[in-house]
Amino acid sequence: MRKQSEPVEVVCPHCKYTGIVYLPEEELPKCPKCGRQMVISELLDEGKSY
Ligand SMILES: [Zn+2]
């Protein structure tokens, strides 16, 4: 198993501000606008498929 960091899109569930973090190296950030915990946007968008 590789342990390279992967860029993932995170989104603020409150104001929809989005950003990119590298997991698992970085932790999920807090929204710079409203200070709430941001979440991985893929988890919000389960309809998306390849
Ligand atoms: Zn926010």
mmCIF file of the protein (N, C-alpha, C, O) and its ligand, coordinates in Angstrom:
data_MODEL
# 
_entry.id   MODEL 
# 
loop_
_entity.id 
_entity.type 
_entity.pdbx_number_of_molecules 
1 polymer     1 
2 non-polymer 1 
# 
_entity_poly.entity_id                      1 
_entity_poly.type                           'polypeptide(L)' 
_entity_poly.nstd_linkage                   no 
_entity_poly.nstd_monomer                   no 
_entity_poly.pdbx_seq_one_letter_code       MRKQSEPVEVVCPHCKYTGIVYLPEEELPKCPKCGRQMVISELLDEGKSY 
_entity_poly.pdbx_seq_one_letter_code_can   MRKQSEPVEVVCPHCKYTGIVYLPEEELPKCPKCGRQMVISELLDEGKSY 
_entity_poly.pdbx_strand_id                 A 
# 
loop_
_entity_poly_seq.entity_id 
_entity_poly_seq.num 
_entity_poly_seq.mon_id 
_entity_poly_seq.hetero 
1 1  MET n 
1 2  ARG n 
1 3  LYS n 
1 4  GLN n 
1 5  SER n 
1 6  GLU n 
1 7  PRO n 
1 8  VAL n 
1 9  GLU n 
1 10 VAL n 
1 11 VAL n 
1 12 CYS n 
1 13 PRO n 
1 14 HIS n 
1 15 CYS n 
1 16 LYS n 
1 17 TYR n 
1 18 THR n 
1 19 GLY n 
1 20 ILE n 
1 21 VAL n 
1 22 TYR n 
1 23 LEU n 
1 24 PRO n 
1 25 GLU n 
1 26 GLU n 
1 27 GLU n 
1 28 LEU n 
1 29 PRO n 
1 30 LYS n 
1 31 CYS n 
1 32 PRO n 
1 33 LYS n 
1 34 CYS n 
1 35 GLY n 
1 36 ARG n 
1 37 GLN n 
1 38 MET n 
1 39 VAL n 
1 40 ILE n 
1 41 SER n 
1 42 GLU n 
1 43 LEU n 
1 44 LEU n 
1 45 ASP n 
1 46 GLU n 
1 47 GLY n 
1 48 LYS n 
1 49 SER n 
1 50 TYR n 
# 
loop_
_struct_asym.id 
_struct_asym.entity_id 
A 1 
B 2 
# 
loop_
_chem_comp.id 
_chem_comp.type 
_chem_comp.mon_nstd_flag 
ARG 'L-peptide linking' y 
ASP 'L-peptide linking' y 
CYS 'L-peptide linking' y 
GLN 'L-peptide linking' y 
GLU 'L-peptide linking' y 
GLY 'peptide linking'   y 
HIS 'L-peptide linking' y 
ILE 'L-peptide linking' y 
LEU 'L-peptide linking' y 
LYS 'L-peptide linking' y 
MET 'L-peptide linking' y 
PRO 'L-peptide linking' y 
SER 'L-peptide linking' y 
THR 'L-peptide linking' y 
TYR 'L-peptide linking' y 
VAL 'L-peptide linking' y 
ZN  non-polymer         . 
# 
_pdbx_entity_nonpoly.entity_id   2 
_pdbx_entity_nonpoly.name        ? 
_pdbx_entity_nonpoly.comp_id     ZN 
# 
_pdbx_nonpoly_scheme.asym_id         B 
_pdbx_nonpoly_scheme.entity_id       2 
_pdbx_nonpoly_scheme.mon_id          ZN 
_pdbx_nonpoly_scheme.ndb_seq_num     1 
_pdbx_nonpoly_scheme.pdb_seq_num     101 
_pdbx_nonpoly_scheme.auth_seq_num    101 
_pdbx_nonpoly_scheme.pdb_mon_id      ZN 
_pdbx_nonpoly_scheme.auth_mon_id     ZN 
_pdbx_nonpoly_scheme.pdb_strand_id   A 
_pdbx_nonpoly_scheme.pdb_ins_code    . 
# 
loop_
_atom_site.group_PDB 
_atom_site.id 
_atom_site.type_symbol 
_atom_site.label_atom_id 
_atom_site.label_alt_id 
_atom_site.label_comp_id 
_atom_site.label_asym_id 
_atom_site.label_entity_id 
_atom_site.label_seq_id 
_atom_site.pdbx_PDB_ins_code 
_atom_site.Cartn_x 
_atom_site.Cartn_y 
_atom_site.Cartn_z 
_atom_site.occupancy 
_atom_site.B_iso_or_equiv 
_atom_site.pdbx_formal_charge 
_atom_site.auth_seq_id 
_atom_site.auth_comp_id 
_atom_site.auth_asym_id 
_atom_site.auth_atom_id 
_atom_site.pdbx_PDB_model_num 
ATOM   1   N  N  . MET A 1 1  ? 0.845   -1.201 0.000   1.00 0.00 ? 1   MET A N  1 
ATOM   2   C  CA . MET A 1 1  ? 0.000   0.000  0.000   1.00 0.00 ? 1   MET A CA 1 
ATOM   3   C  C  . MET A 1 1  ? 0.880   1.251  0.000   1.00 0.00 ? 1   MET A C  1 
ATOM   4   O  O  . MET A 1 1  ? 1.844   1.348  0.759   1.00 0.00 ? 1   MET A O  1 
ATOM   5   N  N  . ARG A 1 2  ? 0.538   2.176  -0.840  1.00 0.00 ? 2   ARG A N  1 
ATOM   6   C  CA . ARG A 1 2  ? 1.291   3.425  -0.875  1.00 0.00 ? 2   ARG A CA 1 
ATOM   7   C  C  . ARG A 1 2  ? 0.746   4.391  0.164   1.00 0.00 ? 2   ARG A C  1 
ATOM   8   O  O  . ARG A 1 2  ? -0.438  4.385  0.501   1.00 0.00 ? 2   ARG A O  1 
ATOM   9   N  N  . LYS A 1 3  ? 1.638   5.203  0.648   1.00 0.00 ? 3   LYS A N  1 
ATOM   10  C  CA . LYS A 1 3  ? 1.198   6.180  1.643   1.00 0.00 ? 3   LYS A CA 1 
ATOM   11  C  C  . LYS A 1 3  ? 1.462   7.590  1.159   1.00 0.00 ? 3   LYS A C  1 
ATOM   12  O  O  . LYS A 1 3  ? 1.768   8.481  1.951   1.00 0.00 ? 3   LYS A O  1 
ATOM   13  N  N  . GLN A 1 4  ? 1.344   7.786  -0.121  1.00 0.00 ? 4   GLN A N  1 
ATOM   14  C  CA . GLN A 1 4  ? 1.528   9.139  -0.641  1.00 0.00 ? 4   GLN A CA 1 
ATOM   15  C  C  . GLN A 1 4  ? 0.348   10.006 -0.236  1.00 0.00 ? 4   GLN A C  1 
ATOM   16  O  O  . GLN A 1 4  ? -0.780  9.540  -0.070  1.00 0.00 ? 4   GLN A O  1 
ATOM   17  N  N  . SER A 1 5  ? 0.652   11.271 -0.086  1.00 0.00 ? 5   SER A N  1 
ATOM   18  C  CA . SER A 1 5  ? -0.448  12.169 0.239   1.00 0.00 ? 5   SER A CA 1 
ATOM   19  C  C  . SER A 1 5  ? -1.249  12.446 -1.020  1.00 0.00 ? 5   SER A C  1 
ATOM   20  O  O  . SER A 1 5  ? -0.709  12.561 -2.120  1.00 0.00 ? 5   SER A O  1 
ATOM   21  N  N  . GLU A 1 6  ? -2.527  12.547 -0.825  1.00 0.00 ? 6   GLU A N  1 
ATOM   22  C  CA . GLU A 1 6  ? -3.438  12.761 -1.947  1.00 0.00 ? 6   GLU A CA 1 
ATOM   23  C  C  . GLU A 1 6  ? -4.194  14.063 -1.757  1.00 0.00 ? 6   GLU A C  1 
ATOM   24  O  O  . GLU A 1 6  ? -4.675  14.349 -0.661  1.00 0.00 ? 6   GLU A O  1 
ATOM   25  N  N  . PRO A 1 7  ? -4.301  14.847 -2.806  1.00 0.00 ? 7   PRO A N  1 
ATOM   26  C  CA . PRO A 1 7  ? -5.095  16.066 -2.678  1.00 0.00 ? 7   PRO A CA 1 
ATOM   27  C  C  . PRO A 1 7  ? -6.583  15.736 -2.670  1.00 0.00 ? 7   PRO A C  1 
ATOM   28  O  O  . PRO A 1 7  ? -7.079  15.004 -3.527  1.00 0.00 ? 7   PRO A O  1 
ATOM   29  N  N  . VAL A 1 8  ? -7.270  16.281 -1.703  1.00 0.00 ? 8   VAL A N  1 
ATOM   30  C  CA . VAL A 1 8  ? -8.717  16.102 -1.656  1.00 0.00 ? 8   VAL A CA 1 
ATOM   31  C  C  . VAL A 1 8  ? -9.370  17.471 -1.503  1.00 0.00 ? 8   VAL A C  1 
ATOM   32  O  O  . VAL A 1 8  ? -8.807  18.387 -0.903  1.00 0.00 ? 8   VAL A O  1 
ATOM   33  N  N  . GLU A 1 9  ? -10.544 17.582 -2.048  1.00 0.00 ? 9   GLU A N  1 
ATOM   34  C  CA . GLU A 1 9  ? -11.275 18.834 -1.934  1.00 0.00 ? 9   GLU A CA 1 
ATOM   35  C  C  . GLU A 1 9  ? -12.067 18.834 -0.641  1.00 0.00 ? 9   GLU A C  1 
ATOM   36  O  O  . GLU A 1 9  ? -12.759 17.870 -0.314  1.00 0.00 ? 9   GLU A O  1 
ATOM   37  N  N  . VAL A 1 10 ? -11.953 19.923 0.080   1.00 0.00 ? 10  VAL A N  1 
ATOM   38  C  CA . VAL A 1 10 ? -12.742 20.069 1.299   1.00 0.00 ? 10  VAL A CA 1 
ATOM   39  C  C  . VAL A 1 10 ? -13.692 21.236 1.118   1.00 0.00 ? 10  VAL A C  1 
ATOM   40  O  O  . VAL A 1 10 ? -13.421 22.180 0.377   1.00 0.00 ? 10  VAL A O  1 
ATOM   41  N  N  . VAL A 1 11 ? -14.803 21.146 1.809   1.00 0.00 ? 11  VAL A N  1 
ATOM   42  C  CA . VAL A 1 11 ? -15.800 22.197 1.687   1.00 0.00 ? 11  VAL A CA 1 
ATOM   43  C  C  . VAL A 1 11 ? -16.372 22.523 3.064   1.00 0.00 ? 11  VAL A C  1 
ATOM   44  O  O  . VAL A 1 11 ? -16.531 21.647 3.914   1.00 0.00 ? 11  VAL A O  1 
ATOM   45  N  N  . CYS A 1 12 ? -16.670 23.775 3.257   1.00 0.00 ? 12  CYS A N  1 
ATOM   46  C  CA . CYS A 1 12 ? -17.346 24.181 4.484   1.00 0.00 ? 12  CYS A CA 1 
ATOM   47  C  C  . CYS A 1 12 ? -18.839 23.910 4.321   1.00 0.00 ? 12  CYS A C  1 
ATOM   48  O  O  . CYS A 1 12 ? -19.458 24.417 3.385   1.00 0.00 ? 12  CYS A O  1 
ATOM   49  N  N  . PRO A 1 13 ? -19.420 23.127 5.209   1.00 0.00 ? 13  PRO A N  1 
ATOM   50  C  CA . PRO A 1 13 ? -20.845 22.824 5.085   1.00 0.00 ? 13  PRO A CA 1 
ATOM   51  C  C  . PRO A 1 13 ? -21.727 24.033 5.363   1.00 0.00 ? 13  PRO A C  1 
ATOM   52  O  O  . PRO A 1 13 ? -22.919 24.028 5.055   1.00 0.00 ? 13  PRO A O  1 
ATOM   53  N  N  . HIS A 1 14 ? -21.145 25.042 5.936   1.00 0.00 ? 14  HIS A N  1 
ATOM   54  C  CA . HIS A 1 14 ? -21.942 26.214 6.303   1.00 0.00 ? 14  HIS A CA 1 
ATOM   55  C  C  . HIS A 1 14 ? -21.993 27.253 5.188   1.00 0.00 ? 14  HIS A C  1 
ATOM   56  O  O  . HIS A 1 14 ? -23.069 27.714 4.808   1.00 0.00 ? 14  HIS A O  1 
ATOM   57  N  N  . CYS A 1 15 ? -20.814 27.619 4.663   1.00 0.00 ? 15  CYS A N  1 
ATOM   58  C  CA . CYS A 1 15 ? -20.799 28.703 3.671   1.00 0.00 ? 15  CYS A CA 1 
ATOM   59  C  C  . CYS A 1 15 ? -20.338 28.230 2.292   1.00 0.00 ? 15  CYS A C  1 
ATOM   60  O  O  . CYS A 1 15 ? -20.264 29.017 1.348   1.00 0.00 ? 15  CYS A O  1 
ATOM   61  N  N  . LYS A 1 16 ? -20.026 26.925 2.188   1.00 0.00 ? 16  LYS A N  1 
ATOM   62  C  CA . LYS A 1 16 ? -19.624 26.328 0.903   1.00 0.00 ? 16  LYS A CA 1 
ATOM   63  C  C  . LYS A 1 16 ? -18.269 26.784 0.398   1.00 0.00 ? 16  LYS A C  1 
ATOM   64  O  O  . LYS A 1 16 ? -17.944 26.601 -0.775  1.00 0.00 ? 16  LYS A O  1 
ATOM   65  N  N  . TYR A 1 17 ? -17.489 27.368 1.266   1.00 0.00 ? 17  TYR A N  1 
ATOM   66  C  CA . TYR A 1 17 ? -16.123 27.701 0.898   1.00 0.00 ? 17  TYR A CA 1 
ATOM   67  C  C  . TYR A 1 17 ? -15.363 26.395 0.656   1.00 0.00 ? 17  TYR A C  1 
ATOM   68  O  O  . TYR A 1 17 ? -15.478 25.458 1.446   1.00 0.00 ? 17  TYR A O  1 
ATOM   69  N  N  . THR A 1 18 ? -14.586 26.327 -0.434  1.00 0.00 ? 18  THR A N  1 
ATOM   70  C  CA . THR A 1 18 ? -13.860 25.096 -0.725  1.00 0.00 ? 18  THR A CA 1 
ATOM   71  C  C  . THR A 1 18 ? -12.360 25.327 -0.725  1.00 0.00 ? 18  THR A C  1 
ATOM   72  O  O  . THR A 1 18 ? -11.885 26.447 -0.915  1.00 0.00 ? 18  THR A O  1 
ATOM   73  N  N  . GLY A 1 19 ? -11.626 24.248 -0.509  1.00 0.00 ? 19  GLY A N  1 
ATOM   74  C  CA . GLY A 1 19 ? -10.180 24.318 -0.533  1.00 0.00 ? 19  GLY A CA 1 
ATOM   75  C  C  . GLY A 1 19 ? -9.619  22.933 -0.792  1.00 0.00 ? 19  GLY A C  1 
ATOM   76  O  O  . GLY A 1 19 ? -10.361 21.956 -0.893  1.00 0.00 ? 19  GLY A O  1 
ATOM   77  N  N  . ILE A 1 20 ? -8.301  22.861 -0.899  1.00 0.00 ? 20  ILE A N  1 
ATOM   78  C  CA . ILE A 1 20 ? -7.629  21.585 -1.134  1.00 0.00 ? 20  ILE A CA 1 
ATOM   79  C  C  . ILE A 1 20 ? -6.676  21.299 0.017   1.00 0.00 ? 20  ILE A C  1 
ATOM   80  O  O  . ILE A 1 20 ? -5.918  22.172 0.441   1.00 0.00 ? 20  ILE A O  1 
ATOM   81  N  N  . VAL A 1 21 ? -6.721  20.071 0.515   1.00 0.00 ? 21  VAL A N  1 
ATOM   82  C  CA . VAL A 1 21 ? -5.738  19.641 1.504   1.00 0.00 ? 21  VAL A CA 1 
ATOM   83  C  C  . VAL A 1 21 ? -5.142  18.323 1.042   1.00 0.00 ? 21  VAL A C  1 
ATOM   84  O  O  . VAL A 1 21 ? -5.724  17.616 0.219   1.00 0.00 ? 21  VAL A O  1 
ATOM   85  N  N  . TYR A 1 22 ? -3.981  18.004 1.580   1.00 0.00 ? 22  TYR A N  1 
ATOM   86  C  CA . TYR A 1 22 ? -3.319  16.754 1.248   1.00 0.00 ? 22  TYR A CA 1 
ATOM   87  C  C  . TYR A 1 22 ? -3.445  15.791 2.414   1.00 0.00 ? 22  TYR A C  1 
ATOM   88  O  O  . TYR A 1 22 ? -2.912  16.030 3.498   1.00 0.00 ? 22  TYR A O  1 
ATOM   89  N  N  . LEU A 1 23 ? -4.157  14.699 2.177   1.00 0.00 ? 23  LEU A N  1 
ATOM   90  C  CA . LEU A 1 23 ? -4.332  13.679 3.206   1.00 0.00 ? 23  LEU A CA 1 
ATOM   91  C  C  . LEU A 1 23 ? -3.386  12.523 2.892   1.00 0.00 ? 23  LEU A C  1 
ATOM   92  O  O  . LEU A 1 23 ? -3.084  12.304 1.719   1.00 0.00 ? 23  LEU A O  1 
ATOM   93  N  N  . PRO A 1 24 ? -2.903  11.770 3.890   1.00 0.00 ? 24  PRO A N  1 
ATOM   94  C  CA . PRO A 1 24 ? -3.218  11.980 5.307   1.00 0.00 ? 24  PRO A CA 1 
ATOM   95  C  C  . PRO A 1 24 ? -2.252  12.929 6.022   1.00 0.00 ? 24  PRO A C  1 
ATOM   96  O  O  . PRO A 1 24 ? -2.252  13.003 7.250   1.00 0.00 ? 24  PRO A O  1 
ATOM   97  N  N  . GLU A 1 25 ? -1.439  13.645 5.263   1.00 0.00 ? 25  GLU A N  1 
ATOM   98  C  CA . GLU A 1 25 ? -0.456  14.505 5.908   1.00 0.00 ? 25  GLU A CA 1 
ATOM   99  C  C  . GLU A 1 25 ? -1.070  15.671 6.668   1.00 0.00 ? 25  GLU A C  1 
ATOM   100 O  O  . GLU A 1 25 ? -0.645  16.006 7.774   1.00 0.00 ? 25  GLU A O  1 
ATOM   101 N  N  . GLU A 1 26 ? -2.069  16.276 6.060   1.00 0.00 ? 26  GLU A N  1 
ATOM   102 C  CA . GLU A 1 26 ? -2.678  17.438 6.689   1.00 0.00 ? 26  GLU A CA 1 
ATOM   103 C  C  . GLU A 1 26 ? -3.995  17.048 7.341   1.00 0.00 ? 26  GLU A C  1 
ATOM   104 O  O  . GLU A 1 26 ? -4.620  16.050 6.981   1.00 0.00 ? 26  GLU A O  1 
ATOM   105 N  N  . GLU A 1 27 ? -4.390  17.848 8.290   1.00 0.00 ? 27  GLU A N  1 
ATOM   106 C  CA . GLU A 1 27 ? -5.679  17.618 8.913   1.00 0.00 ? 27  GLU A CA 1 
ATOM   107 C  C  . GLU A 1 27 ? -6.723  18.460 8.203   1.00 0.00 ? 27  GLU A C  1 
ATOM   108 O  O  . GLU A 1 27 ? -6.407  19.416 7.495   1.00 0.00 ? 27  GLU A O  1 
ATOM   109 N  N  . LEU A 1 28 ? -7.947  18.087 8.408   1.00 0.00 ? 28  LEU A N  1 
ATOM   110 C  CA . LEU A 1 28 ? -9.020  18.884 7.820   1.00 0.00 ? 28  LEU A CA 1 
ATOM   111 C  C  . LEU A 1 28 ? -9.013  20.256 8.474   1.00 0.00 ? 28  LEU A C  1 
ATOM   112 O  O  . LEU A 1 28 ? -9.041  20.373 9.699   1.00 0.00 ? 28  LEU A O  1 
ATOM   113 N  N  . PRO A 1 29 ? -8.975  21.282 7.653   1.00 0.00 ? 29  PRO A N  1 
ATOM   114 C  CA . PRO A 1 29 ? -8.863  22.641 8.185   1.00 0.00 ? 29  PRO A CA 1 
ATOM   115 C  C  . PRO A 1 29 ? -10.208 23.183 8.636   1.00 0.00 ? 29  PRO A C  1 
ATOM   116 O  O  . PRO A 1 29 ? -11.268 22.612 8.378   1.00 0.00 ? 29  PRO A O  1 
ATOM   117 N  N  . LYS A 1 30 ? -10.114 24.299 9.314   1.00 0.00 ? 30  LYS A N  1 
ATOM   118 C  CA . LYS A 1 30 ? -11.342 25.028 9.630   1.00 0.00 ? 30  LYS A CA 1 
ATOM   119 C  C  . LYS A 1 30 ? -11.540 26.088 8.573   1.00 0.00 ? 30  LYS A C  1 
ATOM   120 O  O  . LYS A 1 30 ? -10.586 26.618 8.004   1.00 0.00 ? 30  LYS A O  1 
ATOM   121 N  N  . CYS A 1 31 ? -12.778 26.381 8.328   1.00 0.00 ? 31  CYS A N  1 
ATOM   122 C  CA . CYS A 1 31 ? -13.116 27.368 7.319   1.00 0.00 ? 31  CYS A CA 1 
ATOM   123 C  C  . CYS A 1 31 ? -12.539 28.727 7.698   1.00 0.00 ? 31  CYS A C  1 
ATOM   124 O  O  . CYS A 1 31 ? -12.771 29.215 8.804   1.00 0.00 ? 31  CYS A O  1 
ATOM   125 N  N  . PRO A 1 32 ? -11.780 29.346 6.774   1.00 0.00 ? 32  PRO A N  1 
ATOM   126 C  CA . PRO A 1 32 ? -11.224 30.660 7.073   1.00 0.00 ? 32  PRO A CA 1 
ATOM   127 C  C  . PRO A 1 32 ? -12.278 31.749 7.148   1.00 0.00 ? 32  PRO A C  1 
ATOM   128 O  O  . PRO A 1 32 ? -12.023 32.824 7.691   1.00 0.00 ? 32  PRO A O  1 
ATOM   129 N  N  . LYS A 1 33 ? -13.451 31.483 6.611   1.00 0.00 ? 33  LYS A N  1 
ATOM   130 C  CA . LYS A 1 33 ? -14.498 32.506 6.612   1.00 0.00 ? 33  LYS A CA 1 
ATOM   131 C  C  . LYS A 1 33 ? -15.324 32.473 7.882   1.00 0.00 ? 33  LYS A C  1 
ATOM   132 O  O  . LYS A 1 33 ? -15.551 33.504 8.513   1.00 0.00 ? 33  LYS A O  1 
ATOM   133 N  N  . CYS A 1 34 ? -15.778 31.262 8.259   1.00 0.00 ? 34  CYS A N  1 
ATOM   134 C  CA . CYS A 1 34 ? -16.690 31.213 9.401   1.00 0.00 ? 34  CYS A CA 1 
ATOM   135 C  C  . CYS A 1 34 ? -16.167 30.364 10.549  1.00 0.00 ? 34  CYS A C  1 
ATOM   136 O  O  . CYS A 1 34 ? -16.814 30.268 11.592  1.00 0.00 ? 34  CYS A O  1 
ATOM   137 N  N  . GLY A 1 35 ? -14.978 29.735 10.367  1.00 0.00 ? 35  GLY A N  1 
ATOM   138 C  CA . GLY A 1 35 ? -14.358 29.038 11.471  1.00 0.00 ? 35  GLY A CA 1 
ATOM   139 C  C  . GLY A 1 35 ? -14.924 27.660 11.768  1.00 0.00 ? 35  GLY A C  1 
ATOM   140 O  O  . GLY A 1 35 ? -14.577 27.064 12.787  1.00 0.00 ? 35  GLY A O  1 
ATOM   141 N  N  . ARG A 1 36 ? -15.782 27.142 10.909  1.00 0.00 ? 36  ARG A N  1 
ATOM   142 C  CA . ARG A 1 36 ? -16.339 25.816 11.151  1.00 0.00 ? 36  ARG A CA 1 
ATOM   143 C  C  . ARG A 1 36 ? -15.425 24.736 10.586  1.00 0.00 ? 36  ARG A C  1 
ATOM   144 O  O  . ARG A 1 36 ? -14.602 24.994 9.707   1.00 0.00 ? 36  ARG A O  1 
ATOM   145 N  N  . GLN A 1 37 ? -15.580 23.547 11.096  1.00 0.00 ? 37  GLN A N  1 
ATOM   146 C  CA . GLN A 1 37 ? -14.812 22.415 10.603  1.00 0.00 ? 37  GLN A CA 1 
ATOM   147 C  C  . GLN A 1 37 ? -15.221 22.089 9.176   1.00 0.00 ? 37  GLN A C  1 
ATOM   148 O  O  . GLN A 1 37 ? -16.404 21.912 8.885   1.00 0.00 ? 37  GLN A O  1 
ATOM   149 N  N  . MET A 1 38 ? -14.242 22.010 8.293   1.00 0.00 ? 38  MET A N  1 
ATOM   150 C  CA . MET A 1 38 ? -14.551 21.674 6.908   1.00 0.00 ? 38  MET A CA 1 
ATOM   151 C  C  . MET A 1 38 ? -14.586 20.156 6.741   1.00 0.00 ? 38  MET A C  1 
ATOM   152 O  O  . MET A 1 38 ? -14.010 19.420 7.542   1.00 0.00 ? 38  MET A O  1 
ATOM   153 N  N  . VAL A 1 39 ? -15.265 19.700 5.697   1.00 0.00 ? 39  VAL A N  1 
ATOM   154 C  CA . VAL A 1 39 ? -15.405 18.263 5.450   1.00 0.00 ? 39  VAL A CA 1 
ATOM   155 C  C  . VAL A 1 39 ? -14.954 17.946 4.031   1.00 0.00 ? 39  VAL A C  1 
ATOM   156 O  O  . VAL A 1 39 ? -14.889 18.826 3.173   1.00 0.00 ? 39  VAL A O  1 
ATOM   157 N  N  . ILE A 1 40 ? -14.647 16.681 3.801   1.00 0.00 ? 40  ILE A N  1 
ATOM   158 C  CA . ILE A 1 40 ? -14.260 16.265 2.454   1.00 0.00 ? 40  ILE A CA 1 
ATOM   159 C  C  . ILE A 1 40 ? -15.465 16.340 1.537   1.00 0.00 ? 40  ILE A C  1 
ATOM   160 O  O  . ILE A 1 40 ? -16.510 15.754 1.820   1.00 0.00 ? 40  ILE A O  1 
ATOM   161 N  N  . SER A 1 41 ? -15.316 17.062 0.439   1.00 0.00 ? 41  SER A N  1 
ATOM   162 C  CA . SER A 1 41 ? -16.489 17.324 -0.393  1.00 0.00 ? 41  SER A CA 1 
ATOM   163 C  C  . SER A 1 41 ? -16.979 16.066 -1.096  1.00 0.00 ? 41  SER A C  1 
ATOM   164 O  O  . SER A 1 41 ? -18.157 15.983 -1.444  1.00 0.00 ? 41  SER A O  1 
ATOM   165 N  N  . GLU A 1 42 ? -16.113 15.090 -1.313  1.00 0.00 ? 42  GLU A N  1 
ATOM   166 C  CA . GLU A 1 42 ? -16.561 13.861 -1.957  1.00 0.00 ? 42  GLU A CA 1 
ATOM   167 C  C  . GLU A 1 42 ? -17.623 13.157 -1.133  1.00 0.00 ? 42  GLU A C  1 
ATOM   168 O  O  . GLU A 1 42 ? -18.481 12.452 -1.665  1.00 0.00 ? 42  GLU A O  1 
ATOM   169 N  N  . LEU A 1 43 ? -17.552 13.357 0.163   1.00 0.00 ? 43  LEU A N  1 
ATOM   170 C  CA . LEU A 1 43 ? -18.524 12.699 1.027   1.00 0.00 ? 43  LEU A CA 1 
ATOM   171 C  C  . LEU A 1 43 ? -19.903 13.338 0.930   1.00 0.00 ? 43  LEU A C  1 
ATOM   172 O  O  . LEU A 1 43 ? -20.917 12.732 1.278   1.00 0.00 ? 43  LEU A O  1 
ATOM   173 N  N  . LEU A 1 44 ? -19.914 14.561 0.456   1.00 0.00 ? 44  LEU A N  1 
ATOM   174 C  CA . LEU A 1 44 ? -21.203 15.233 0.310   1.00 0.00 ? 44  LEU A CA 1 
ATOM   175 C  C  . LEU A 1 44 ? -21.854 14.903 -1.025  1.00 0.00 ? 44  LEU A C  1 
ATOM   176 O  O  . LEU A 1 44 ? -23.060 15.065 -1.206  1.00 0.00 ? 44  LEU A O  1 
ATOM   177 N  N  . ASP A 1 45 ? -21.044 14.444 -1.939  1.00 0.00 ? 45  ASP A N  1 
ATOM   178 C  CA . ASP A 1 45 ? -21.431 14.301 -3.327  1.00 0.00 ? 45  ASP A CA 1 
ATOM   179 C  C  . ASP A 1 45 ? -21.424 12.862 -3.749  1.00 0.00 ? 45  ASP A C  1 
ATOM   180 O  O  . ASP A 1 45 ? -20.652 12.492 -4.634  1.00 0.00 ? 45  ASP A O  1 
ATOM   181 N  N  . GLU A 1 46 ? -22.231 12.053 -3.170  1.00 0.00 ? 46  GLU A N  1 
ATOM   182 C  CA . GLU A 1 46 ? -22.105 10.636 -3.418  1.00 0.00 ? 46  GLU A CA 1 
ATOM   183 C  C  . GLU A 1 46 ? -22.600 10.228 -4.790  1.00 0.00 ? 46  GLU A C  1 
ATOM   184 O  O  . GLU A 1 46 ? -22.348 9.106  -5.230  1.00 0.00 ? 46  GLU A O  1 
ATOM   185 N  N  . GLY A 1 47 ? -23.288 11.107 -5.461  1.00 0.00 ? 47  GLY A N  1 
ATOM   186 C  CA . GLY A 1 47 ? -23.770 10.760 -6.782  1.00 0.00 ? 47  GLY A CA 1 
ATOM   187 C  C  . GLY A 1 47 ? -22.701 10.781 -7.852  1.00 0.00 ? 47  GLY A C  1 
ATOM   188 O  O  . GLY A 1 47 ? -22.897 10.278 -8.959  1.00 0.00 ? 47  GLY A O  1 
ATOM   189 N  N  . LYS A 1 48 ? -21.555 11.376 -7.504  1.00 0.00 ? 48  LYS A N  1 
ATOM   190 C  CA . LYS A 1 48 ? -20.502 11.503 -8.486  1.00 0.00 ? 48  LYS A CA 1 
ATOM   191 C  C  . LYS A 1 48 ? -19.857 10.156 -8.773  1.00 0.00 ? 48  LYS A C  1 
ATOM   192 O  O  . LYS A 1 48 ? -19.549 9.405  -7.848  1.00 0.00 ? 48  LYS A O  1 
ATOM   193 N  N  . SER A 1 49 ? -19.652 9.847  -10.044 1.00 0.00 ? 49  SER A N  1 
ATOM   194 C  CA . SER A 1 49 ? -19.013 8.574  -10.378 1.00 0.00 ? 49  SER A CA 1 
ATOM   195 C  C  . SER A 1 49 ? -18.111 8.752  -11.595 1.00 0.00 ? 49  SER A C  1 
ATOM   196 O  O  . SER A 1 49 ? -18.244 9.715  -12.351 1.00 0.00 ? 49  SER A O  1 
ATOM   197 N  N  . TYR A 1 50 ? -17.217 7.834  -11.764 1.00 0.00 ? 50  TYR A N  1 
ATOM   198 C  CA . TYR A 1 50 ? -16.297 7.913  -12.883 1.00 0.00 ? 50  TYR A CA 1 
ATOM   199 C  C  . TYR A 1 50 ? -16.889 7.283  -14.121 1.00 0.00 ? 50  TYR A C  1 
ATOM   200 O  O  . TYR A 1 50 ? -16.246 7.260  -15.170 1.00 0.00 ? 50  TYR A O  1 
HETATM 201 ZN ZN . ZN  B 2 .  ? -17.479 28.514 6.180   1.00 0.00 2 101 ZN  A ZN 1 
# 
